[in-house]
Amino acid sequence: MKEKIDWKLELLSSGLFNKKEEKLLKEGAKSHMQGMWLHSLYVRWQKIKGYYSPPVKAEQSSFKEWNRRVK
C-alpha cells in the first residue's frame, strides 16, 4: 500500500509561499478561485518533488490536412 503524503505540511515546512498562501494551506479553500489557487500550490509542490509531468498536447489536424496526406 502506498504511503499517504501530506503535501500541505511539506509545502508549509519548505517556506516557499506568502502569508495568503499559508492561510490557504492551513484553512483550505472556501471558494472556487481559492480551490484553483490551492491546486496551483499542489502543482508547485509536485514540481519541487519531481512528481509533475506536464500534460501531453494532443495532436489535432483538420479534415483537409488529413485528406491531403492520404492522397
Buried (B, 14 or more C-beta within 10 A) or exposed (E): EEEEEEBBEEBBEEEEBEEEBEEBBEEEBEEEEBEEBBEEBBEBBEEBEEEEEEEEEEEEEEEEEEEEEEE
